[in-house]
């Protein structure tokens, strides 16, 4: 269990996928360039078995905006996108209702 104080430390934001591309040498990863309200973040997401890059460009997603950057083999990942499912081809990105704008905080 976590307290409300723990939960509010996680900064969930609406983000727009500006660019999505396959990661050479990684069959599970896509590199996403996210616009989080004027701030650009580079995120590596293990969703390549479920989504093609062209399905994601322009889409609104939910991002953990204050996740500590993580150095990976393919570069630095500066956040995390939220999805449900057990993995592999069964990954489901969370949808955002129309009207939400990149950078808006999720409560």
Secondary structure as UniProt FT lines:
FT   HELIX           4..7
FT   TURN            8..9
FT   STRAND          12..23
FT   TURN            24..25
FT   STRAND          26..35
FT   STRAND          40..45
FT   TURN            48..50
FT   HELIX           53..56
FT   TURN            57..58
FT   STRAND          60..64
FT   TURN            65..66
FT   STRAND          70..72
FT   TURN            73..74
FT   STRAND          75..77
FT   STRAND          80..81
FT   STRAND          83..87
FT   TURN            88..89
FT   STRAND          90..93
FT   TURN            98..99
FT   TURN            102..103
//
